[in-house]
C-alpha cells in the first residue's frame, strides 16, 4: 500500500519515467502481466495530453502524477493549466478543445485518439477540468493474487 507522487517539468523525456513507475506499482499491486502494456500505454497518453496542455499554458509549472496501489492501481494526472469547469463527457470536450492539435506523428496522437486510447485501456476513467487545471484519474481494479 503506497501513494507515490511524481512531478516533473512538462518535457516528453519524463513520460518514460512515469510509465516505468506505473508498471512497477501495478506489479506490486498484483495486477497481471496482461494489463501492464495497457497501463503503460494509458499513462503515456495521459501524460502526453497533460504535457501538451501544460506546455501551452503554464510551461514552468510541473505535471503531477499521484499513484495509489492500495486497491489495484489508480493514476491521477494533474495540470495547473486553467480550463472551463466541467466533468464527465463535457470535460472531455473542454480538454479536446484546449489541447493544441499537433501534426499527427508516430509520437503524438490527436487529442480525440488519445482520449479513445484512455477510455479503451483504463477500466475507470474520470476527467474533470477547472480554473485550477485538469485532473485525469484512471484506475485498474485489484486482482486476487495467490502468494501476495
CNS distance restraints for C-alpha pairs under 8 A (distance, minus, plus):
assign (resid   1 and name CA) (resid  29 and name CA) 7.84 0.50 0.50
assign (resid   1 and name CA) (resid  68 and name CA) 7.44 0.50 0.50
assign (resid   1 and name CA) (resid  69 and name CA) 5.65 0.50 0.50
assign (resid   1 and name CA) (resid  70 and name CA) 4.23 0.50 0.50
assign (resid   1 and name CA) (resid  71 and name CA) 7.84 0.50 0.50
assign (resid   2 and name CA) (resid  67 and name CA) 7.92 0.50 0.50
assign (resid   2 and name CA) (resid  68 and name CA) 5.77 0.50 0.50
assign (resid   2 and name CA) (resid  69 and name CA) 5.73 0.50 0.50
assign (resid   2 and name CA) (resid  70 and name CA) 6.05 0.50 0.50
assign (resid   3 and name CA) (resid  66 and name CA) 6.85 0.50 0.50
assign (resid   3 and name CA) (resid  67 and name CA) 5.50 0.50 0.50
assign (resid   3 and name CA) (resid  68 and name CA) 4.47 0.50 0.50
assign (resid   3 and name CA) (resid  69 and name CA) 6.76 0.50 0.50
assign (resid   3 and name CA) (resid  70 and name CA) 7.79 0.50 0.50
assign (resid   4 and name CA) (resid  66 and name CA) 5.75 0.50 0.50
assign (resid   4 and name CA) (resid  67 and name CA) 5.06 0.50 0.50
assign (resid   4 and name CA) (resid  68 and name CA) 6.51 0.50 0.50
assign (resid   5 and name CA) (resid  64 and name CA) 7.12 0.50 0.50
assign (resid   5 and name CA) (resid  65 and name CA) 5.73 0.50 0.50
assign (resid   5 and name CA) (resid  66 and name CA) 4.46 0.50 0.50
assign (resid   5 and name CA) (resid  67 and name CA) 6.27 0.50 0.50
assign (resid   6 and name CA) (resid  18 and name CA) 7.57 0.50 0.50
assign (resid   6 and name CA) (resid  64 and name CA) 5.80 0.50 0.50
assign (resid   6 and name CA) (resid  65 and name CA) 5.14 0.50 0.50
assign (resid   6 and name CA) (resid  66 and name CA) 6.37 0.50 0.50
assign (resid   7 and name CA) (resid  62 and name CA) 5.79 0.50 0.50
assign (resid   7 and name CA) (resid  63 and name CA) 5.53 0.50 0.50
assign (resid   7 and name CA) (resid  64 and name CA) 4.30 0.50 0.50
assign (resid   7 and name CA) (resid  65 and name CA) 6.18 0.50 0.50
assign (resid   8 and name CA) (resid  14 and name CA) 6.86 0.50 0.50
assign (resid   8 and name CA) (resid  62 and name CA) 4.98 0.50 0.50
assign (resid   8 and name CA) (resid  63 and name CA) 5.52 0.50 0.50
assign (resid   8 and name CA) (resid  64 and name CA) 6.70 0.50 0.50
assign (resid   9 and name CA) (resid  14 and name CA) 7.94 0.50 0.50
assign (resid   9 and name CA) (resid  59 and name CA) 7.57 0.50 0.50
assign (resid   9 and name CA) (resid  60 and name CA) 6.76 0.50 0.50
assign (resid   9 and name CA) (resid  61 and name CA) 6.50 0.50 0.50
assign (resid   9 and name CA) (resid  62 and name CA) 4.47 0.50 0.50
assign (resid   9 and name CA) (resid  63 and name CA) 6.23 0.50 0.50
assign (resid  10 and name CA) (resid  14 and name CA) 7.72 0.50 0.50
assign (resid  10 and name CA) (resid  50 and name CA) 7.92 0.50 0.50
assign (resid  10 and name CA) (resid  51 and name CA) 5.01 0.50 0.50
assign (resid  10 and name CA) (resid  52 and name CA) 7.97 0.50 0.50
assign (resid  10 and name CA) (resid  54 and name CA) 6.49 0.50 0.50
assign (resid  10 and name CA) (resid  55 and name CA) 6.06 0.50 0.50
assign (resid  10 and name CA) (resid  59 and name CA) 6.55 0.50 0.50
assign (resid  10 and name CA) (resid  60 and name CA) 7.76 0.50 0.50
assign (resid  10 and name CA) (resid  61 and name CA) 7.60 0.50 0.50
assign (resid  10 and name CA) (resid  62 and name CA) 6.08 0.50 0.50
assign (resid  10 and name CA) (resid  63 and name CA) 6.04 0.50 0.50
assign (resid  11 and name CA) (resid  15 and name CA) 7.71 0.50 0.50
assign (resid  11 and name CA) (resid  51 and name CA) 6.77 0.50 0.50
assign (resid  12 and name CA) (resid  16 and name CA) 7.99 0.50 0.50
assign (resid  12 and name CA) (resid  48 and name CA) 7.43 0.50 0.50
assign (resid  12 and name CA) (resid  51 and name CA) 7.27 0.50 0.50
assign (resid  13 and name CA) (resid  17 and name CA) 7.91 0.50 0.50
assign (resid  14 and name CA) (resid  18 and name CA) 6.57 0.50 0.50
assign (resid  15 and name CA) (resid  19 and name CA) 6.29 0.50 0.50
assign (resid  15 and name CA) (resid  44 and name CA) 6.12 0.50 0.50
assign (resid  15 and name CA) (resid  47 and name CA) 6.23 0.50 0.50
assign (resid  15 and name CA) (resid  48 and name CA) 7.48 0.50 0.50
assign (resid  16 and name CA) (resid  20 and name CA) 6.22 0.50 0.50
assign (resid  16 and name CA) (resid  44 and name CA) 7.47 0.50 0.50
assign (resid  17 and name CA) (resid  21 and name CA) 6.19 0.50 0.50
assign (resid  18 and name CA) (resid  22 and name CA) 6.19 0.50 0.50
assign (resid  18 and name CA) (resid  43 and name CA) 7.18 0.50 0.50
assign (resid  18 and name CA) (resid  44 and name CA) 7.57 0.50 0.50
assign (resid  18 and name CA) (resid  47 and name CA) 7.96 0.50 0.50
assign (resid  18 and name CA) (resid  65 and name CA) 7.87 0.50 0.50
assign (resid  19 and name CA) (resid  23 and name CA) 6.24 0.50 0.50
assign (resid  19 and name CA) (resid  39 and name CA) 7.82 0.50 0.50
assign (resid  19 and name CA) (resid  40 and name CA) 5.19 0.50 0.50
assign (resid  19 and name CA) (resid  41 and name CA) 7.85 0.50 0.50
assign (resid  19 and name CA) (resid  43 and name CA) 5.89 0.50 0.50
assign (resid  19 and name CA) (resid  44 and name CA) 6.19 0.50 0.50
assign (resid  20 and name CA) (resid  24 and name CA) 6.14 0.50 0.50
assign (resid  20 and name CA) (resid  40 and name CA) 7.57 0.50 0.50
assign (resid  21 and name CA) (resid  25 and name CA) 6.16 0.50 0.50
assign (resid  22 and name CA) (resid  26 and name CA) 6.04 0.50 0.50
assign (resid  22 and name CA) (resid  39 and name CA) 7.12 0.50 0.50
assign (resid  22 and name CA) (resid  40 and name CA) 6.96 0.50 0.50
assign (resid  22 and name CA) (resid  43 and name CA) 7.38 0.50 0.50
assign (resid  22 and name CA) (resid  67 and name CA) 7.27 0.50 0.50
assign (resid  22 and name CA) (resid  75 and name CA) 7.66 0.50 0.50
assign (resid  23 and name CA) (resid  27 and name CA) 6.18 0.50 0.50
assign (resid  23 and name CA) (resid  36 and name CA) 6.10 0.50 0.50
assign (resid  23 and name CA) (resid  39 and name CA) 6.89 0.50 0.50
assign (resid  23 and name CA) (resid  40 and name CA) 6.47 0.50 0.50
assign (resid  24 and name CA) (resid  28 and name CA) 6.30 0.50 0.50
assign (resid  25 and name CA) (resid  29 and name CA) 6.04 0.50 0.50
assign (resid  25 and name CA) (resid  67 and name CA) 7.86 0.50 0.50
assign (resid  25 and name CA) (resid  69 and name CA) 6.23 0.50 0.50
assign (resid  25 and name CA) (resid  73 and name CA) 7.28 0.50 0.50
assign (resid  26 and name CA) (resid  30 and name CA) 6.41 0.50 0.50
assign (resid  26 and name CA) (resid  31 and name CA) 5.44 0.50 0.50
assign (resid  26 and name CA) (resid  36 and name CA) 7.21 0.50 0.50
assign (resid  26 and name CA) (resid  69 and name CA) 6.95 0.50 0.50
assign (resid  26 and name CA) (resid  72 and name CA) 7.19 0.50 0.50
assign (resid  26 and name CA) (resid  73 and name CA) 5.94 0.50 0.50
assign (resid  27 and name CA) (resid  31 and name CA) 5.56 0.50 0.50
assign (resid  27 and name CA) (resid  32 and name CA) 7.22 0.50 0.50
assign (resid  27 and name CA) (resid  33 and name CA) 7.79 0.50 0.50
assign (resid  27 and name CA) (resid  36 and name CA) 7.99 0.50 0.50
assign (resid  28 and name CA) (resid  69 and name CA) 7.56 0.50 0.50
assign (resid  29 and name CA) (resid  69 and name CA) 5.46 0.50 0.50
assign (resid  29 and name CA) (resid  70 and name CA) 7.05 0.50 0.50
assign (resid  29 and name CA) (resid  71 and name CA) 7.24 0.50 0.50
assign (resid  29 and name CA) (resid  72 and name CA) 5.55 0.50 0.50
assign (resid  29 and name CA) (resid  73 and name CA) 6.72 0.50 0.50
assign (resid  29 and name CA) (resid 142 and name CA) 7.03 0.50 0.50
assign (resid  30 and name CA) (resid  72 and name CA) 7.35 0.50 0.50
assign (resid  30 and name CA) (resid 142 and name CA) 7.10 0.50 0.50
assign (resid  30 and name CA) (resid 143 and name CA) 6.34 0.50 0.50
assign (resid  30 and name CA) (resid 144 and name CA) 7.40 0.50 0.50
assign (resid  30 and name CA) (resid 145 and name CA) 6.06 0.50 0.50
assign (resid  30 and name CA) (resid 148 and name CA) 7.44 0.50 0.50
assign (resid  31 and name CA) (resid  35 and name CA) 7.04 0.50 0.50
assign (resid  31 and name CA) (resid  36 and name CA) 7.66 0.50 0.50
assign (resid  31 and name CA) (resid  72 and name CA) 6.84 0.50 0.50
assign (resid  31 and name CA) (resid 142 and name CA) 6.56 0.50 0.50
assign (resid  31 and name CA) (resid 143 and name CA) 5.76 0.50 0.50
assign (resid  32 and name CA) (resid  36 and name CA) 7.02 0.50 0.50
assign (resid  32 and name CA) (resid 143 and name CA) 7.50 0.50 0.50
assign (resid  33 and name CA) (resid  37 and name CA) 7.86 0.50 0.50
assign (resid  35 and name CA) (resid  39 and name CA) 6.21 0.50 0.50
assign (resid  36 and name CA) (resid  40 and name CA) 6.09 0.50 0.50
assign (resid  37 and name CA) (resid  41 and name CA) 6.07 0.50 0.50
assign (resid  38 and name CA) (resid  42 and name CA) 5.99 0.50 0.50
assign (resid  38 and name CA) (resid 121 and name CA) 5.45 0.50 0.50
assign (resid  38 and name CA) (resid 122 and name CA) 7.57 0.50 0.50
assign (resid  39 and name CA) (resid  43 and name CA) 5.98 0.50 0.50
assign (resid  39 and name CA) (resid 121 and name CA) 7.08 0.50 0.50
assign (resid  39 and name CA) (resid 122 and name CA) 7.32 0.50 0.50
assign (resid  40 and name CA) (resid  44 and name CA) 6.14 0.50 0.50
assign (resid  41 and name CA) (resid  45 and name CA) 6.20 0.50 0.50
assign (resid  41 and name CA) (resid 117 and name CA) 7.98 0.50 0.50
assign (resid  41 and name CA) (resid 121 and name CA) 7.96 0.50 0.50
assign (resid  42 and name CA) (resid  46 and name CA) 6.08 0.50 0.50
assign (resid  42 and name CA) (resid 117 and name CA) 6.65 0.50 0.50
assign (resid  42 and name CA) (resid 118 and name CA) 5.21 0.50 0.50
assign (resid  42 and name CA) (resid 121 and name CA) 6.26 0.50 0.50
assign (resid  42 and name CA) (resid 122 and name CA) 6.82 0.50 0.50
assign (resid  43 and name CA) (resid  47 and name CA) 6.02 0.50 0.50
assign (resid  43 and name CA) (resid  75 and name CA) 7.76 0.50 0.50
assign (resid  44 and name CA) (resid  48 and name CA) 6.08 0.50 0.50
assign (resid  45 and name CA) (resid  49 and name CA) 6.28 0.50 0.50
assign (resid  45 and name CA) (resid 114 and name CA) 5.76 0.50 0.50
assign (resid  45 and name CA) (resid 115 and name CA) 7.85 0.50 0.50
assign (resid  45 and name CA) (resid 117 and name CA) 7.47 0.50 0.50
assign (resid  45 and name CA) (resid 118 and name CA) 7.04 0.50 0.50
assign (resid  46 and name CA) (resid  50 and name CA) 6.23 0.50 0.50
assign (resid  46 and name CA) (resid  77 and name CA) 7.02 0.50 0.50
assign (resid  46 and name CA) (resid 114 and name CA) 7.59 0.50 0.50
assign (resid  46 and name CA) (resid 118 and name CA) 7.20 0.50 0.50
assign (resid  46 and name CA) (resid 136 and name CA) 7.46 0.50 0.50
assign (resid  47 and name CA) (resid  51 and name CA) 5.93 0.50 0.50
assign (resid  47 and name CA) (resid  77 and name CA) 7.15 0.50 0.50
assign (resid  48 and name CA) (resid  52 and name CA) 6.19 0.50 0.50
assign (resid  48 and name CA) (resid 108 and name CA) 7.37 0.50 0.50
assign (resid  49 and name CA) (resid  53 and name CA) 6.23 0.50 0.50
assign (resid  49 and name CA) (resid  99 and name CA) 7.08 0.50 0.50
assign (resid  49 and name CA) (resid 111 and name CA) 7.18 0.50 0.50
assign (resid  49 and name CA) (resid 114 and name CA) 7.58 0.50 0.50
assign (resid  50 and name CA) (resid  54 and name CA) 5.92 0.50 0.50
assign (resid  50 and name CA) (resid  63 and name CA) 6.78 0.50 0.50
assign (resid  50 and name CA) (resid  77 and name CA) 7.40 0.50 0.50
assign (resid  50 and name CA) (resid  78 and name CA) 7.20 0.50 0.50
assign (resid  50 and name CA) (resid  79 and name CA) 6.24 0.50 0.50
assign (resid  50 and name CA) (resid 134 and name CA) 7.94 0.50 0.50
assign (resid  51 and name CA) (resid  55 and name CA) 5.78 0.50 0.50
assign (resid  51 and name CA) (resid  63 and name CA) 7.05 0.50 0.50
assign (resid  52 and name CA) (resid  56 and name CA) 6.30 0.50 0.50
assign (resid  52 and name CA) (resid  99 and name CA) 6.13 0.50 0.50
assign (resid  52 and name CA) (resid 100 and name CA) 6.66 0.50 0.50
assign (resid  53 and name CA) (resid  57 and name CA) 6.36 0.50 0.50
assign (resid  53 and name CA) (resid  79 and name CA) 7.74 0.50 0.50
assign (resid  53 and name CA) (resid  81 and name CA) 6.65 0.50 0.50
assign (resid  53 and name CA) (resid  98 and name CA) 7.04 0.50 0.50
assign (resid  53 and name CA) (resid  99 and name CA) 5.17 0.50 0.50
assign (resid  53 and name CA) (resid 100 and name CA) 7.16 0.50 0.50
assign (resid  54 and name CA) (resid  58 and name CA) 5.04 0.50 0.50
assign (resid  54 and name CA) (resid  59 and name CA) 5.59 0.50 0.50
assign (resid  54 and name CA) (resid  61 and name CA) 7.32 0.50 0.50
assign (resid  54 and name CA) (resid  62 and name CA) 7.87 0.50 0.50
assign (resid  54 and name CA) (resid  63 and name CA) 7.20 0.50 0.50
assign (resid  54 and name CA) (resid  79 and name CA) 6.28 0.50 0.50
assign (resid  54 and name CA) (resid  80 and name CA) 7.02 0.50 0.50
assign (resid  54 and name CA) (resid  81 and name CA) 5.66 0.50 0.50
assign (resid  55 and name CA) (resid  59 and name CA) 4.20 0.50 0.50
assign (resid  55 and name CA) (resid  60 and name CA) 7.84 0.50 0.50
assign (resid  56 and name CA) (resid 100 and name CA) 7.55 0.50 0.50
assign (resid  57 and name CA) (resid  81 and name CA) 5.50 0.50 0.50
assign (resid  57 and name CA) (resid  82 and name CA) 7.74 0.50 0.50
assign (resid  58 and name CA) (resid  80 and name CA) 7.03 0.50 0.50
assign (resid  58 and name CA) (resid  81 and name CA) 5.81 0.50 0.50
assign (resid  61 and name CA) (resid  80 and name CA) 7.01 0.50 0.50
assign (resid  62 and name CA) (resid  79 and name CA) 7.24 0.50 0.50
assign (resid  62 and name CA) (resid  80 and name CA) 7.94 0.50 0.50
assign (resid  63 and name CA) (resid  77 and name CA) 7.36 0.50 0.50
assign (resid  63 and name CA) (resid  78 and name CA) 5.98 0.50 0.50
assign (resid  63 and name CA) (resid  79 and name CA) 5.21 0.50 0.50
assign (resid  63 and name CA) (resid  80 and name CA) 7.67 0.50 0.50
assign (resid  64 and name CA) (resid  77 and name CA) 5.90 0.50 0.50
assign (resid  64 and name CA) (resid  78 and name CA) 5.10 0.50 0.50
assign (resid  64 and name CA) (resid  79 and name CA) 6.53 0.50 0.50
assign (resid  65 and name CA) (resid  75 and name CA) 6.71 0.50 0.50
assign (resid  65 and name CA) (resid  76 and name CA) 5.43 0.50 0.50
assign (resid  65 and name CA) (resid  77 and name CA) 4.56 0.50 0.50
assign (resid  65 and name CA) (resid  78 and name CA) 6.24 0.50 0.50
assign (resid  66 and name CA) (resid  74 and name CA) 7.95 0.50 0.50
assign (resid  66 and name CA) (resid  75 and name CA) 5.82 0.50 0.50
assign (resid  66 and name CA) (resid  76 and name CA) 5.01 0.50 0.50
assign (resid  66 and name CA) (resid  77 and name CA) 6.66 0.50 0.50
assign (resid  67 and name CA) (resid  73 and name CA) 7.07 0.50 0.50
assign (resid  67 and name CA) (resid  74 and name CA) 5.64 0.50 0.50
assign (resid  67 and name CA) (resid  75 and name CA) 4.68 0.50 0.50
assign (resid  67 and name CA) (resid  76 and name CA) 6.39 0.50 0.50
assign (resid  68 and name CA) (resid  72 and name CA) 7.91 0.50 0.50
assign (resid  68 and name CA) (resid  73 and name CA) 5.72 0.50 0.50
assign (resid  68 and name CA) (resid  74 and name CA) 5.12 0.50 0.50
assign (resid  68 and name CA) (resid  75 and name CA) 6.67 0.50 0.50
assign (resid  69 and name CA) (resid  73 and name CA) 4.50 0.50 0.50
assign (resid  69 and name CA) (resid  74 and name CA) 6.45 0.50 0.50
assign (resid  71 and name CA) (resid 141 and name CA) 6.67 0.50 0.50
assign (resid  71 and name CA) (resid 142 and name CA) 5.27 0.50 0.50
assign (resid  72 and name CA) (resid 139 and name CA) 7.49 0.50 0.50
assign (resid  72 and name CA) (resid 140 and name CA) 5.65 0.50 0.50
assign (resid  72 and name CA) (resid 141 and name CA) 4.52 0.50 0.50
assign (resid  72 and name CA) (resid 142 and name CA) 3.55 0.50 0.50
assign (resid  72 and name CA) (resid 143 and name CA) 6.84 0.50 0.50
assign (resid  73 and name CA) (resid 139 and name CA) 5.65 0.50 0.50
assign (resid  73 and name CA) (resid 140 and name CA) 5.18 0.50 0.50
assign (resid  73 and name CA) (resid 141 and name CA) 6.53 0.50 0.50
assign (resid  73 and name CA) (resid 142 and name CA) 7.10 0.50 0.50
assign (resid  74 and name CA) (resid 137 and name CA) 6.99 0.50 0.50
assign (resid  74 and name CA) (resid 138 and name CA) 5.68 0.50 0.50
assign (resid  74 and name CA) (resid 139 and name CA) 4.30 0.50 0.50
assign (resid  74 and name CA) (resid 140 and name CA) 6.41 0.50 0.50
assign (resid  75 and name CA) (resid 137 and name CA) 5.69 0.50 0.50
assign (resid  75 and name CA) (resid 138 and name CA) 5.21 0.50 0.50
assign (resid  75 and name CA) (resid 139 and name CA) 6.29 0.50 0.50
assign (resid  76 and name CA) (resid 135 and name CA) 6.77 0.50 0.50
assign (resid  76 and name CA) (resid 136 and name CA) 5.70 0.50 0.50
assign (resid  76 and name CA) (resid 137 and name CA) 4.26 0.50 0.50
assign (resid  76 and name CA) (resid 138 and name CA) 6.36 0.50 0.50
assign (resid  77 and name CA) (resid 134 and name CA) 7.87 0.50 0.50
assign (resid  77 and name CA) (resid 135 and name CA) 5.72 0.50 0.50
assign (resid  77 and name CA) (resid 136 and name CA) 5.07 0.50 0.50
assign (resid  77 and name CA) (resid 137 and name CA) 6.22 0.50 0.50
assign (resid  78 and name CA) (resid 133 and name CA) 7.03 0.50 0.50
assign (resid  78 and name CA) (resid 134 and name CA) 5.50 0.50 0.50
assign (resid  78 and name CA) (resid 135 and name CA) 4.61 0.50 0.50
assign (resid  78 and name CA) (resid 136 and name CA) 6.46 0.50 0.50
assign (resid  79 and name CA) (resid 132 and name CA) 8.00 0.50 0.50
assign (resid  79 and name CA) (resid 133 and name CA) 5.14 0.50 0.50
assign (resid  79 and name CA) (resid 134 and name CA) 5.20 0.50 0.50
assign (resid  79 and name CA) (resid 135 and name CA) 6.78 0.50 0.50
assign (resid  80 and name CA) (resid 132 and name CA) 5.50 0.50 0.50
assign (resid  80 and name CA) (resid 133 and name CA) 4.13 0.50 0.50
assign (resid  80 and name CA) (resid 134 and name CA) 6.70 0.50 0.50
assign (resid  81 and name CA) (resid 131 and name CA) 7.54 0.50 0.50
assign (resid  81 and name CA) (resid 132 and name CA) 6.73 0.50 0.50
assign (resid  81 and name CA) (resid 133 and name CA) 4.60 0.50 0.50
assign (resid  81 and name CA) (resid 134 and name CA) 6.95 0.50 0.50
assign (resid  82 and name CA) (resid 129 and name CA) 7.97 0.50 0.50
assign (resid  82 and name CA) (resid 130 and name CA) 6.30 0.50 0.50
assign (resid  82 and name CA) (resid 131 and name CA) 4.27 0.50 0.50
assign (resid  82 and name CA) (resid 132 and name CA) 5.35 0.50 0.50
assign (resid  82 and name CA) (resid 133 and name CA) 4.65 0.50 0.50
assign (resid  82 and name CA) (resid 134 and name CA) 7.60 0.50 0.50
assign (resid  83 and name CA) (resid  94 and name CA) 7.35 0.50 0.50
assign (resid  83 and name CA) (resid  95 and name CA) 7.84 0.50 0.50
assign (resid  83 and name CA) (resid  98 and name CA) 7.54 0.50 0.50
assign (resid  83 and name CA) (resid 129 and name CA) 5.84 0.50 0.50
assign (resid  83 and name CA) (resid 130 and name CA) 5.15 0.50 0.50
assign (resid  83 and name CA) (resid 131 and name CA) 5.09 0.50 0.50
assign (resid  83 and name CA) (resid 132 and name CA) 7.39 0.50 0.50
assign (resid  83 and name CA) (resid 133 and name CA) 5.93 0.50 0.50
assign (resid  83 and name CA) (resid 134 and name CA) 7.23 0.50 0.50
assign (resid  84 and name CA) (resid  94 and name CA) 6.79 0.50 0.50
assign (resid  84 and name CA) (resid 129 and name CA) 6.36 0.50 0.50
assign (resid  84 and name CA) (resid 130 and name CA) 5.44 0.50 0.50
assign (resid  84 and name CA) (resid 131 and name CA) 6.21 0.50 0.50
assign (resid  85 and name CA) (resid  91 and name CA) 7.53 0.50 0.50
assign (resid  85 and name CA) (resid 128 and name CA) 7.44 0.50 0.50
assign (resid  85 and name CA) (resid 129 and name CA) 5.03 0.50 0.50
assign (resid  85 and name CA) (resid 130 and name CA) 3.93 0.50 0.50
assign (resid  85 and name CA) (resid 131 and name CA) 6.39 0.50 0.50
assign (resid  86 and name CA) (resid  90 and name CA) 5.84 0.50 0.50
assign (resid  86 and name CA) (resid  91 and name CA) 4.65 0.50 0.50
assign (resid  86 and name CA) (resid  94 and name CA) 7.35 0.50 0.50
assign (resid  86 and name CA) (resid 128 and name CA) 5.73 0.50 0.50
assign (resid  86 and name CA) (resid 129 and name CA) 5.16 0.50 0.50
assign (resid  86 and name CA) (resid 130 and name CA) 6.50 0.50 0.50
assign (resid  87 and name CA) (resid  91 and name CA) 4.52 0.50 0.50
assign (resid  87 and name CA) (resid  92 and name CA) 7.69 0.50 0.50
assign (resid  87 and name CA) (resid 126 and name CA) 7.83 0.50 0.50
assign (resid  87 and name CA) (resid 127 and name CA) 5.90 0.50 0.50
assign (resid  87 and name CA) (resid 128 and name CA) 4.31 0.50 0.50
assign (resid  87 and name CA) (resid 129 and name CA) 6.33 0.50 0.50
assign (resid  88 and name CA) (resid  92 and name CA) 6.68 0.50 0.50
assign (resid  88 and name CA) (resid 126 and name CA) 6.47 0.50 0.50
assign (resid  88 and name CA) (resid 127 and name CA) 5.75 0.50 0.50
assign (resid  88 and name CA) (resid 128 and name CA) 6.58 0.50 0.50
assign (resid  89 and name CA) (resid  93 and name CA) 6.56 0.50 0.50
assign (resid  89 and name CA) (resid 127 and name CA) 7.95 0.50 0.50
assign (resid  90 and name CA) (resid  94 and name CA) 6.32 0.50 0.50
assign (resid  91 and name CA) (resid  95 and name CA) 6.00 0.50 0.50
assign (resid  91 and name CA) (resid 127 and name CA) 6.04 0.50 0.50
assign (resid  91 and name CA) (resid 128 and name CA) 5.52 0.50 0.50
assign (resid  91 and name CA) (resid 129 and name CA) 5.80 0.50 0.50
assign (resid  92 and name CA) (resid  96 and name CA) 6.03 0.50 0.50
assign (resid  92 and name CA) (resid 115 and name CA) 7.80 0.50 0.50
assign (resid  92 and name CA) (resid 127 and name CA) 6.72 0.50 0.50
assign (resid  93 and name CA) (resid  97 and name CA) 6.19 0.50 0.50
assign (resid  94 and name CA) (resid  98 and name CA) 6.19 0.50 0.50
assign (resid  94 and name CA) (resid 129 and name CA) 7.54 0.50 0.50
assign (resid  95 and name CA) (resid  99 and name CA) 6.17 0.50 0.50
assign (resid  95 and name CA) (resid 129 and name CA) 7.51 0.50 0.50
assign (resid  96 and name CA) (resid 111 and name CA) 5.69 0.50 0.50
assign (resid  96 and name CA) (resid 112 and name CA) 6.58 0.50 0.50
assign (resid  99 and name CA) (resid 111 and name CA) 7.01 0.50 0.50
assign (resid 101 and name CA) (resid 110 and name CA) 6.38 0.50 0.50
assign (resid 101 and name CA) (resid 111 and name CA) 7.05 0.50 0.50
assign (resid 102 and name CA) (resid 108 and name CA) 7.20 0.50 0.50
assign (resid 102 and name CA) (resid 109 and name CA) 7.87 0.50 0.50
assign (resid 102 and name CA) (resid 110 and name CA) 6.66 0.50 0.50
assign (resid 103 and name CA) (resid 110 and name CA) 7.89 0.50 0.50
assign (resid 104 and name CA) (resid 108 and name CA) 6.24 0.50 0.50
assign (resid 104 and name CA) (resid 109 and name CA) 6.01 0.50 0.50
assign (resid 104 and name CA) (resid 110 and name CA) 6.39 0.50 0.50
assign (resid 105 and name CA) (resid 109 and name CA) 6.90 0.50 0.50
assign (resid 109 and name CA) (resid 113 and name CA) 5.92 0.50 0.50
assign (resid 109 and name CA) (resid 114 and name CA) 5.68 0.50 0.50
assign (resid 110 and name CA) (resid 114 and name CA) 6.23 0.50 0.50
assign (resid 111 and name CA) (resid 115 and name CA) 6.17 0.50 0.50
assign (resid 112 and name CA) (resid 116 and name CA) 6.18 0.50 0.50
assign (resid 113 and name CA) (resid 117 and name CA) 6.22 0.50 0.50
assign (resid 114 and name CA) (resid 118 and name CA) 6.36 0.50 0.50
assign (resid 115 and name CA) (resid 119 and name CA) 6.19 0.50 0.50
assign (resid 116 and name CA) (resid 120 and name CA) 6.07 0.50 0.50
assign (resid 117 and name CA) (resid 121 and name CA) 6.14 0.50 0.50
assign (resid 118 and name CA) (resid 122 and name CA) 5.70 0.50 0.50
assign (resid 118 and name CA) (resid 125 and name CA) 7.42 0.50 0.50
assign (resid 119 and name CA) (resid 123 and name CA) 7.34 0.50 0.50
assign (resid 119 and name CA) (resid 124 and name CA) 7.91 0.50 0.50
assign (resid 119 and name CA) (resid 125 and name CA) 6.48 0.50 0.50
assign (resid 122 and name CA) (resid 138 and name CA) 5.78 0.50 0.50
assign (resid 122 and name CA) (resid 139 and name CA) 6.08 0.50 0.50
assign (resid 122 and name CA) (resid 140 and name CA) 6.42 0.50 0.50
assign (resid 123 and name CA) (resid 138 and name CA) 7.47 0.50 0.50
assign (resid 123 and name CA) (resid 139 and name CA) 6.23 0.50 0.50
assign (resid 123 and name CA) (resid 140 and name CA) 5.87 0.50 0.50
assign (resid 123 and name CA) (resid 141 and name CA) 7.82 0.50 0.50
assign (resid 124 and name CA) (resid 137 and name CA) 7.74 0.50 0.50
assign (resid 124 and name CA) (resid 138 and name CA) 5.39 0.50 0.50
assign (resid 124 and name CA) (resid 139 and name CA) 4.84 0.50 0.50
assign (resid 124 and name CA) (resid 140 and name CA) 6.67 0.50 0.50
assign (resid 125 and name CA) (resid 136 and name CA) 7.22 0.50 0.50
assign (resid 125 and name CA) (resid 137 and name CA) 5.71 0.50 0.50
assign (resid 125 and name CA) (resid 138 and name CA) 4.62 0.50 0.50
assign (resid 125 and name CA) (resid 139 and name CA) 6.64 0.50 0.50
assign (resid 126 and name CA) (resid 136 and name CA) 5.86 0.50 0.50
assign (resid 126 and name CA) (resid 137 and name CA) 5.13 0.50 0.50
assign (resid 126 and name CA) (resid 138 and name CA) 6.57 0.50 0.50
assign (resid 127 and name CA) (resid 134 and name CA) 7.44 0.50 0.50
assign (resid 127 and name CA) (resid 135 and name CA) 5.81 0.50 0.50
assign (resid 127 and name CA) (resid 136 and name CA) 4.56 0.50 0.50
assign (resid 127 and name CA) (resid 137 and name CA) 6.38 0.50 0.50
assign (resid 128 and name CA) (resid 134 and name CA) 5.94 0.50 0.50
assign (resid 128 and name CA) (resid 135 and name CA) 5.27 0.50 0.50
assign (resid 128 and name CA) (resid 136 and name CA) 6.56 0.50 0.50
assign (resid 129 and name CA) (resid 133 and name CA) 5.79 0.50 0.50
assign (resid 129 and name CA) (resid 134 and name CA) 4.48 0.50 0.50
assign (resid 129 and name CA) (resid 135 and name CA) 6.29 0.50 0.50
assign (resid 130 and name CA) (resid 134 and name CA) 6.41 0.50 0.50
